[in-house]
Amino acid sequence: MLPASELRRRFGPGFRAGLPYSAAGLLLSISFGVLAEPVLGGIEAIVFSAIVFAGTAQFAALAVIADGGGAEAAIAAGILLNTRFVAMGFAFGPSTTGGPLARALQGQAVVDASWAMANRGDGTFDRDFLLGATASAYPAWVIGTVIGVLGGDVLGDPQDFGLDGLFPAFFLGLLVAEARDRYTVTVALIGAAIALALTPVAPPGVPIIAASLAVVIGVRRR
């Protein structure tokens, strides 16, 4: 086991950089806990957050179940929204170390904020930075869910506090940090246009997957 000083040196920068996003994740997970407890049950909602640890997928699955959809439909919605992690995993994979199991475990730390912040901009990733950033995000997400489950009667409707606006602000913050050149901005605008066009007519998750095709345009331009 690494000494504490070595842990701070290697993972501390990522942990500290991830704290603002972890705070946003805490608030989002509180709202998830509040909304999920009447639909799934308290223990189930907490276990859901602990295992899945993916806000968009969890909210999508919850919406499907709350509208009377079955487990299969909820799982399908979650899978569609999380398909982006396949591409993110391929990108991060070469930066992992160790054998297949160790690399697979490191891949479990890939979440949107950590992945974006650890991107060096040259196709490689700072593995320790990513692991450190996720180390602050994961407990915040689970703890927030517990707070929402236990305090739902007191907290009331999350929309009363504007928590429903956190998701757009969260991802906008990541986009601004990644917009390093005009190609990135162009791809982001095209992706946003695709998602907006498909959102009224396509199932949940499909607009996001379709919007990711804009990356192909950026690759061809480069």
Secondary structure as UniProt FT lines:
FT   HELIX           4..40
FT   HELIX           42..52
FT   HELIX           55..66
FT   TURN            67..68
FT   HELIX           71..82
FT   HELIX           84..92
FT   HELIX           93..95
FT   HELIX           100..107
FT   TURN            108..109
FT   HELIX           112..118
FT   HELIX           127..155
FT   HELIX           158..161
FT   HELIX           163..165
FT   HELIX           166..178
FT   HELIX           182..198
FT   TURN            199..201
FT   TURN            204..205
FT   HELIX           206..211
FT   TURN            212..213
FT   HELIX           214..221
//
